[in-house]
Amino acid sequence: MGKFKELINQDKPVLVDFTASWCGPCKVQAPILETVKGEIGNSASIVKIDVDKNPQVSQSMNIQGVPTLILFKKGKQIWRKSGVVDKNTLVALIQQHI
């Protein structure tokens, strides 16, 4: 849990993808996030968290379904959405907070 807090407490935006290996929509979201990473480069971080391997983090963030994407800046949650989110929405969102 401490490592997670450290991870989200950066000056640049951190997009966390709560995912699971058995989740179909998560498999759709993964290549979208790869494309987003290519567009935003190092101006933000994108982190995947497997809910089955990290139950404490998932519970603390009240993750009800996967995929759930949460954008943090300096440790504060500034945006959250469950389900698949398209590339343009994510790139625009991240660029607003850089």
DSSP file (Angstrom, degrees, kcal/mol; ACC not computed):
  #  RESIDUE AA STRUCTURE BP1 BP2  ACC     N-H-->O    O-->H-N    N-H-->O    O-->H-N    TCO  KAPPA ALPHA  PHI   PSI    X-CA   Y-CA   Z-CA
    1    1 A M     >        0   0    0      0, 0.0     4,-2.2     0, 0.0     5,-0.2   0.000 360.0 360.0 360.0 -40.0    0.0    0.0    0.0
    2    2 A G  H  >  +     0   0    0      1,-0.2     4,-2.1     2,-0.2     5,-0.1   0.879 360.0  52.9 -61.5 -38.4    2.9    2.4    0.8
    3    3 A K  H  > S+     0   0    0      1,-0.2     4,-2.2     2,-0.2    -1,-0.2   0.882 107.3  52.1 -65.4 -37.9    4.4    1.8   -2.6
    4    4 A F  H  > S+     0   0    0      2,-0.2     4,-2.2     1,-0.2    -2,-0.2   0.924 108.7  49.8 -63.1 -45.2    1.0    2.7   -4.2
    5    5 A K  H  X S+     0   0    0     -4,-2.2     4,-0.9     1,-0.2    -1,-0.2   0.899 111.7  49.1 -60.9 -40.0    0.8    6.0   -2.3
    6    6 A E  H  < S+     0   0    0     -4,-2.1     3,-0.4     1,-0.2    -1,-0.2   0.904 109.7  52.9 -63.3 -41.8    4.4    6.7   -3.4
    7    7 A L  H  < S+     0   0    0     -4,-2.2     3,-0.2     1,-0.2    -2,-0.2   0.891 113.0  41.3 -62.0 -43.9    3.5    5.9   -7.0
    8    8 A I  H  < S+     0   0    0     -4,-2.2    67,-2.3     1,-0.2     2,-0.8   0.582  96.3  81.7 -84.5  -8.7    0.5    8.2   -7.2
    9    9 A N     <  +     0   0    0     -4,-0.9     2,-0.2    -3,-0.4    -1,-0.2  -0.300  66.6 124.3 -94.8  51.7    2.2   11.1   -5.3
   10   10 A Q        -     0   0    0     -2,-0.8    64,-2.4     2,-0.3    65,-0.2  -0.694  69.3-124.2-105.9 160.1    4.1   12.5   -8.3
   11   11 A D  S    S+     0   0    0     -2,-0.2    -1,-0.1    62,-0.2     3,-0.1   0.841  97.5  65.4 -69.7 -33.0    4.1   16.0   -9.7
   12   12 A K  S    S-     0   0    0      1,-0.1    62,-0.4    61,-0.1    -2,-0.3  -0.574 104.3 -88.3 -88.4 156.4    3.1   14.6  -13.1
   13   13 A P        -     0   0    0      0, 0.0    32,-2.5     0, 0.0     2,-0.5  -0.284  37.1-155.6 -61.5 145.5   -0.3   12.9  -13.6
   14   14 A V  E     -aB  45  72A   0     58,-2.7    58,-2.8    30,-0.2     2,-0.6  -0.978   0.6-158.6-125.9 116.8   -0.5    9.2  -13.0
   15   15 A L  E     -aB  46  71A   0     30,-3.3    32,-2.9    -2,-0.5     2,-0.5  -0.858  10.8-160.3 -96.2 119.0   -3.2    7.2  -14.7
   16   16 A V  E     -aB  47  70A   0     54,-3.3    54,-2.3    -2,-0.6     2,-0.7  -0.884   4.2-158.7-105.6 126.9   -3.9    3.9  -12.9
   17   17 A D  E     -aB  48  69A   0     30,-3.5    32,-3.0    -2,-0.5     2,-0.6  -0.898   4.9-157.0-105.1 105.7   -5.6    1.1  -14.8
   18   18 A F  E     +aB  49  68A   0     50,-3.1    50,-1.7    -2,-0.7     2,-0.2  -0.768  34.0 158.1 -83.5 120.1   -7.2   -1.4  -12.4
   19   19 A T  E     -a   50   0A   0     30,-2.7    32,-2.9    -2,-0.6    33,-0.4  -0.752  33.4-147.8-138.2 173.9   -7.4   -4.6  -14.4
   20   20 A A    >   -     0   0    0     -2,-0.2     3,-1.4    30,-0.2     6,-0.1  -0.986  24.6-126.8-150.6 147.1   -7.7   -8.4  -14.2
   21   21 A S  T 3  S+     0   0    0     -2,-0.3    -1,-0.1     1,-0.3     6,-0.0   0.775 110.6  51.0 -65.1 -27.0   -6.4  -11.2  -16.4
   22   22 A W  T 3  S+     0   0    0     -3,-0.0     2,-0.6     4,-0.0    -1,-0.3   0.435  86.2 107.5 -89.3  -0.5   -9.9  -12.7  -16.8
   23   23 A C    <>  -     0   0    0     -3,-1.4     4,-1.1     1,-0.2    -3,-0.2  -0.706  52.2-162.6 -91.9 117.4  -11.5   -9.4  -17.9
   24   24 A G  H >> S+     0   0    0     -2,-0.6     4,-1.0     1,-0.2     3,-0.9   0.949  91.6  49.1 -60.7 -53.8  -12.6   -9.1  -21.5
   25   25 A P  H 3> S+     0   0    0      0, 0.0     4,-2.2     0, 0.0     3,-0.3   0.819 104.8  61.3 -57.9 -29.8  -13.0   -5.3  -21.6
   26   26 A C  H 3> S+     0   0    0      1,-0.2     4,-2.0     2,-0.2    -2,-0.2   0.867  99.9  54.5 -63.4 -35.2   -9.5   -5.0  -19.9
   27   27 A K  H << S+     0   0    0     -4,-1.1    -1,-0.2    -3,-0.9    -3,-0.1   0.796 109.4  48.0 -68.7 -27.6   -8.0   -6.7  -23.0
   28   28 A V  H  X S+     0   0    0     -4,-1.0     4,-0.7    -3,-0.3    -2,-0.2   0.868 111.5  50.2 -75.5 -39.5   -9.7   -4.0  -25.1
   29   29 A Q  H  X S+     0   0    0     -4,-2.2     4,-2.2     1,-0.2     3,-0.3   0.843  96.0  72.0 -68.9 -35.0   -8.4   -1.2  -22.9
   30   30 A A  H  X S+     0   0    0     -4,-2.0     4,-1.7     1,-0.2    -1,-0.2   0.898  99.2  42.6 -53.9 -52.8   -4.7   -2.4  -22.8
   31   31 A P  H  > S+     0   0    0      0, 0.0     4,-1.9     0, 0.0    -1,-0.2   0.826 111.3  57.5 -67.2 -27.1   -3.8   -1.5  -26.5
   32   32 A I  H  X S+     0   0    0     -4,-0.7     4,-2.4    -3,-0.3    -2,-0.2   0.923 106.9  48.6 -63.7 -43.4   -5.6    1.8  -26.1
   33   33 A L  H  X S+     0   0    0     -4,-2.2     4,-2.6     1,-0.2    -1,-0.2   0.854 107.1  55.7 -66.2 -34.4   -3.4    2.6  -23.1
   34   34 A E  H  X S+     0   0    0     -4,-1.7     4,-1.8    -5,-0.2    -1,-0.2   0.920 109.8  46.5 -61.2 -43.1   -0.3    1.7  -25.1
   35   35 A T  H  X S+     0   0    0     -4,-1.9     4,-1.6     2,-0.2    -2,-0.2   0.907 111.2  51.4 -65.4 -43.1   -1.3    4.2  -27.8
   36   36 A V  H  X S+     0   0    0     -4,-2.4     4,-2.6     1,-0.2     3,-0.4   0.926 108.1  52.5 -59.0 -45.7   -2.0    6.9  -25.2
   37   37 A K  H  X S+     0   0    0     -4,-2.6     4,-2.1     1,-0.2    -1,-0.2   0.889 106.7  53.8 -58.8 -40.0    1.5    6.3  -23.7
   38   38 A G  H  < S+     0   0    0     -4,-1.8    -1,-0.2     1,-0.2    -2,-0.2   0.847 112.9  43.5 -62.4 -34.5    3.0    6.8  -27.1
   39   39 A E  H  < S+     0   0    0     -4,-1.6    -2,-0.2    -3,-0.4    -1,-0.2   0.857 119.9  38.3 -80.6 -37.1    1.3   10.1  -27.5
   40   40 A I  H >< S-     0   0    0     -4,-2.6     3,-1.9     1,-0.2    -2,-0.2   0.686  84.1-178.3 -91.1 -18.0    1.9   11.5  -24.0
   41   41 A G  G ><  -     0   0    0     -4,-2.1     3,-0.6    -5,-0.3    -1,-0.2  -0.307  66.0 -18.3  58.9-132.5    5.5   10.2  -23.6
   42   42 A N  G 3  S+     0   0    0      1,-0.2    -1,-0.2     3,-0.1   -30,-0.1   0.322 111.4  95.3 -91.7   7.6    7.0   11.0  -20.2
   43   43 A S  G <  S+     0   0    0     -3,-1.9     2,-0.3     1,-0.1    -1,-0.2   0.669  99.2  12.1 -74.3 -13.7    4.6   13.8  -19.3
   44   44 A A  S <  S-     0   0    0     -3,-0.6     2,-0.4   -32,-0.2   -30,-0.2  -0.973  76.2-121.8-152.3 162.1    2.5   11.4  -17.3
   45   45 A S  E     -a   14   0A   0    -32,-2.5   -30,-3.3    -2,-0.3     2,-0.5  -0.849  13.4-157.5-107.5 146.3    2.8    7.8  -16.0
   46   46 A I  E     -a   15   0A   0     -2,-0.4     2,-0.4   -32,-0.2   -30,-0.2  -0.993  16.1-175.9-122.2 125.2    0.4    4.9  -16.8
   47   47 A V  E     -a   16   0A   0    -32,-2.9   -30,-3.5    -2,-0.5     2,-0.4  -0.965  15.4-148.3-126.1 134.8    0.4    2.1  -14.3
   48   48 A K  E     -a   17   0A   0     -2,-0.4     2,-0.5   -32,-0.2   -30,-0.2  -0.859  11.9-170.7-100.2 135.1   -1.5   -1.2  -14.4
   49   49 A I  E     -a   18   0A   0    -32,-3.0   -30,-2.7    -2,-0.4     2,-0.6  -0.977  16.9-142.3-127.3 119.3   -2.7   -2.8  -11.2
   50   50 A D  E  >  -a   19   0A   0     -2,-0.5     4,-1.5   -32,-0.2     3,-0.5  -0.692   8.7-151.6 -79.0 118.9   -4.1   -6.3  -11.2
   51   51 A V  T  4 S+     0   0    0    -32,-2.9     7,-0.2    -2,-0.6    -1,-0.2   0.806  94.0  53.7 -65.0 -29.5   -7.0   -6.4   -8.7
   52   52 A D  T  4 S+     0   0    0    -33,-0.4    -1,-0.2     1,-0.2   -32,-0.1   0.823 113.9  41.0 -74.6 -30.3   -6.5  -10.1   -8.0
   53   53 A K  T  4 S+     0   0    0     -3,-0.5    -2,-0.2     1,-0.2    -1,-0.2   0.630 123.1  39.8 -90.1 -15.1   -2.8   -9.6   -7.1
   54   54 A N     X  +     0   0    0     -4,-1.5     4,-2.3     1,-0.1    -1,-0.2  -0.450  63.8 154.3-131.0  59.6   -3.3   -6.3   -5.2
   55   55 A P  H  > S+     0   0    0      0, 0.0     4,-2.5     0, 0.0     5,-0.2   0.834  72.8  56.2 -61.8 -32.9   -6.5   -6.8   -3.2
   56   56 A Q  H  > S+     0   0    0      2,-0.2     4,-2.5     1,-0.2     5,-0.2   0.940 110.5  43.5 -64.6 -46.0   -5.6   -4.2   -0.5
   57   57 A V  H  > S+     0   0    0      2,-0.2     4,-1.8     1,-0.2    -1,-0.2   0.927 114.2  51.1 -63.8 -44.9   -5.0   -1.4   -3.0
   58   58 A S  H  <>S+     0   0    0     -4,-2.3     5,-2.6     1,-0.2    -2,-0.2   0.905 112.6  45.9 -60.0 -43.0   -8.2   -2.4   -4.9
   59   59 A Q  H ><5S+     0   0    0     -4,-2.5     3,-1.5     1,-0.2    -1,-0.2   0.910 110.0  53.0 -66.3 -42.5  -10.2   -2.3   -1.7
   60   60 A S  H 3<5S+     0   0    0     -4,-2.5    -1,-0.2     1,-0.3    -2,-0.2   0.821 112.5  45.1 -65.0 -28.9   -8.8    1.0   -0.5
   61   61 A M  T 3<5S-     0   0    0     -4,-1.8    -1,-0.3    -5,-0.2    -2,-0.2   0.368 111.6-123.7 -93.8   4.1   -9.7    2.6   -3.8
   62   62 A N  T < 5 -     0   0    0     -3,-1.5     2,-0.6     1,-0.2    -3,-0.2   0.906  37.9-174.2  56.0  47.6  -13.2    1.0   -3.7
   63   63 A I      < +     0   0    0     -5,-2.6    -1,-0.2     1,-0.2     3,-0.1  -0.649  14.4 170.3 -77.3 118.1  -12.8   -0.8   -7.0
   64   64 A Q        +     0   0    0     -2,-0.6     2,-0.3     1,-0.3    -1,-0.2   0.741  63.3   9.1 -98.4 -31.0  -16.1   -2.4   -7.9
   65   65 A G  S    S-     0   0    0     18,-0.0    -1,-0.3   -47,-0.0   -47,-0.1  -0.968  82.6 -85.2-148.4 161.0  -15.5   -3.4  -11.5
   66   66 A V  S    S+     0   0    0     -2,-0.3   -40,-0.2     1,-0.2   -47,-0.2  -0.933  95.8  38.7-123.2 148.8  -12.7   -3.7  -14.0
   67   67 A P  S    S+     0   0    0      0, 0.0    16,-3.4     0, 0.0     2,-0.4   0.526  72.4 163.9 -75.6 145.7  -11.4   -1.9  -15.9
   68   68 A T  E     -BC  18  82A   0    -50,-1.7   -50,-3.1    14,-0.3     2,-0.5  -0.999  19.5-159.2-123.7 127.6  -11.5    1.1  -13.7
   69   69 A L  E     -BC  17  81A   0     12,-3.2    12,-2.4    -2,-0.4     2,-0.4  -0.906   9.5-177.0-108.2 132.2   -9.2    4.0  -14.6
   70   70 A I  E     -BC  16  80A   0    -54,-2.3   -54,-3.3    -2,-0.5     2,-0.5  -0.996  13.7-151.2-130.0 130.8   -8.2    6.7  -12.1
   71   71 A L  E     -BC  15  79A   0      8,-2.6     7,-3.2    -2,-0.4     8,-1.2  -0.891  18.4-174.0-102.1 127.0   -6.1    9.7  -12.7
   72   72 A F  E     -BC  14  77A   0    -58,-2.8   -58,-2.7    -2,-0.5     2,-0.3  -0.864  12.8-174.4-115.8 150.8   -4.1   11.1   -9.8
   73   73 A K  E >  S- C   0  76A   0      3,-2.1     3,-1.9    -2,-0.3   -62,-0.2  -0.937  79.2 -11.9-143.4 125.8   -1.9   14.2   -9.4
   74   74 A K  T 3  S-     0   0    0    -64,-2.4   -65,-0.3   -62,-0.4   -63,-0.1   0.860 130.2 -54.4  52.2  39.4    0.1   14.7   -6.3
   75   75 A G  T 3  S+     0   0    0    -67,-2.3     2,-0.4     1,-0.2    -1,-0.3   0.371 113.3 116.8  82.8  -4.9   -1.7   11.9   -4.6
   76   76 A K  E <   -C   73   0A   0     -3,-1.9    -3,-2.1   -68,-0.2     2,-0.5  -0.810  67.5-124.2-101.7 137.6   -5.2   13.3   -5.2
   77   77 A Q  E     +C   72   0A   0     -2,-0.4    -5,-0.2    -5,-0.2     3,-0.1  -0.655  34.8 168.2 -75.3 123.2   -7.8   11.6   -7.4
   78   78 A I  E     +     0   0A   0     -7,-3.2     2,-0.3    -2,-0.5    -6,-0.2   0.526  63.7  13.1-115.0  -9.5   -8.8   14.0  -10.1
   79   79 A W  E     -C   71   0A   0     -8,-1.2    -8,-2.6     2,-0.0    -1,-0.4  -0.956  59.1-179.5-163.9 146.8  -10.8   11.7  -12.4
   80   80 A R  E     +C   70   0A   0     -2,-0.3     2,-0.3   -10,-0.2   -10,-0.2  -0.985   5.8 165.8-152.4 138.7  -12.3    8.2  -12.4
   81   81 A K  E     -C   69   0A   0    -12,-2.4   -12,-3.2    -2,-0.3     2,-0.3  -0.964  21.7-145.2-154.7 138.1  -14.2    6.1  -14.8
   82   82 A S  E     +C   68   0A   0     -2,-0.3   -14,-0.3   -14,-0.3     2,-0.1  -0.780  65.6  33.2 -99.6 149.3  -15.1    2.4  -15.0
   83   83 A G  S    S-     0   0    0    -16,-3.4     2,-0.3    -2,-0.3   -14,-0.2  -0.320 105.9 -33.7  97.5 175.7  -15.3    0.6  -18.4
   84   84 A V        -     0   0    0     -2,-0.1     2,-0.4   -18,-0.1    -2,-0.1  -0.516  57.1-161.7 -73.9 132.8  -13.3    1.1  -21.6
   85   85 A V        -     0   0    0     -2,-0.3    -2,-0.1    -4,-0.1   -53,-0.0  -0.957  19.1-118.9-118.3 134.3  -12.3    4.7  -22.3
   86   86 A D     >  -     0   0    0     -2,-0.4     4,-1.9     1,-0.1     5,-0.2  -0.257  21.5-113.2 -74.6 159.7  -11.2    5.8  -25.7
   87   87 A K  H  > S+     0   0    0      1,-0.2     4,-2.9     2,-0.2     5,-0.3   0.897 112.0  53.0 -58.0 -48.7   -7.7    7.1  -26.6
   88   88 A N  H  > S+     0   0    0      1,-0.2     4,-2.3     2,-0.2     5,-0.2   0.889 109.1  49.9 -60.8 -40.3   -8.8   10.7  -27.5
   89   89 A T  H  > S+     0   0    0      2,-0.2     4,-2.3     1,-0.2    -1,-0.2   0.932 114.0  45.2 -61.9 -46.1  -10.6   11.1  -24.1
   90   90 A L  H  X S+     0   0    0     -4,-1.9     4,-2.6     2,-0.2     5,-0.2   0.911 113.1  48.7 -67.5 -43.0   -7.6    9.9  -22.2
   91   91 A V  H  X S+     0   0    0     -4,-2.9     4,-2.5     2,-0.2    -1,-0.2   0.936 114.1  46.5 -62.6 -46.0   -5.0   12.0  -24.1
   92   92 A A  H  X S+     0   0    0     -4,-2.3     4,-1.7    -5,-0.3    -2,-0.2   0.917 113.1  50.2 -62.2 -43.7   -7.1   15.2  -23.7
   93   93 A L  H  X S+     0   0    0     -4,-2.3     4,-0.8    -5,-0.2    -2,-0.2   0.935 112.8  45.2 -59.9 -49.6   -7.7   14.5  -20.0
   94   94 A I  H >< S+     0   0    0     -4,-2.6     3,-1.0     1,-0.2     4,-0.5   0.912 110.3  54.2 -63.7 -43.2   -4.0   13.9  -19.3
   95   95 A Q  H >< S+     0   0    0     -4,-2.5     3,-0.7     1,-0.3    -1,-0.2   0.824 101.9  59.3 -63.0 -31.1   -3.0   17.0  -21.3
   96   96 A Q  H 3< S+     0   0    0     -4,-1.7    -1,-0.3     1,-0.2    -2,-0.2   0.804 111.9  40.4 -62.9 -28.5   -5.3   19.1  -19.2
   97   97 A H  T <<        0   0    0     -3,-1.0    -1,-0.2    -4,-0.8    -2,-0.2   0.334 360.0 360.0-108.3   5.3   -3.5   18.1  -16.0
   98   98 A I    <         0   0    0     -3,-0.7    -1,-0.2    -4,-0.5    -2,-0.1   0.506 360.0 360.0 -73.4 360.0    0.2   18.2  -17.2
